[in-house]
Amino acid sequence: MAKFSPIELQPGADMNLLIQAVNDNFRQVASSNRTDIITDENGDQRILLGKQPNGEYGLYITKPGKDVLTELGY
């Protein structure tokens, strides 16, 4: 399985490189038809990259303390 491209967010980062990295990650997720949910250090599911339970693809990030699936209505 292909690894995702790391994205380092910094002030003044080249927006075109960030967009390209995000789009590459979406292509990898869509081609493998998978979903990654990333949990923070407190055990909260904060980031969903890939397919939602309703079938839509996207990148969803919640505020600290908020569960991404709950915020999406699942």
C-alpha positions in Angstrom: 0.0 0.0 0.0 1.3 3.5 -0.9 2.2 5.8 1.9 0.6 9.2 2.2 2.6 12.3 1.4 3.6 14.1 4.6 2.2 17.6 4.7 4.1 20.1 6.8 2.0 23.2 7.5 4.2 26.3 8.2 3.6 30.0 7.9 4.5 31.0 4.3 4.4 27.4 3.0 3.9 27.2 -0.8 0.2 26.7 -1.2 0.6 24.9 -4.6 2.7 22.2 -2.9 0.2 21.8 -0.1 -2.7 21.5 -2.5 -0.8 19.0 -4.6 0.1 16.9 -1.5 -3.6 16.9 -0.3 -4.8 16.0 -3.8 -2.3 13.1 -4.1 -3.5 11.8 -0.7 -7.1 11.9 -1.9 -6.2 10.0 -5.1 -4.5 7.3 -3.0 -7.4 7.0 -0.7 -10.0 6.9 -3.5 -8.0 4.3 -5.5 -7.8 2.0 -2.4 -11.4 2.7 -1.4 -10.4 3.2 2.2 -10.8 5.5 5.1 -8.3 6.6 7.7 -9.5 8.0 11.1 -6.8 9.6 13.1 -7.0 9.7 16.9 -5.4 12.5 18.9 -3.3 12.0 22.1 -6.5 12.2 24.2 -8.1 9.3 22.3 -10.6 11.5 20.4 -11.2 10.6 16.7 -10.3 14.0 15.2 -9.5 13.5 11.5 -11.2 11.5 8.8 -9.5 11.2 5.5 -11.4 9.2 2.9 -14.9 7.8 2.5 -17.6 8.9 5.0 -20.3 6.4 6.0 -22.6 8.1 3.5 -20.1 7.4 0.6 -18.7 10.9 0.1 -15.0 11.4 0.1 -13.3 14.2 2.0 -10.9 15.5 4.7 -12.7 16.3 7.9 -10.9 17.8 10.9 -12.6 18.7 14.2 -11.6 21.0 17.0 -9.9 19.4 20.1 -12.4 17.4 22.2 -14.8 16.8 19.3 -15.3 13.4 17.7 -15.2 13.6 13.9 -17.8 10.9 13.3 -20.2 12.5 15.8 -19.7 15.9 14.2 -20.5 14.4 10.8 -23.7 12.9 12.3 -22.8 9.2 12.6 
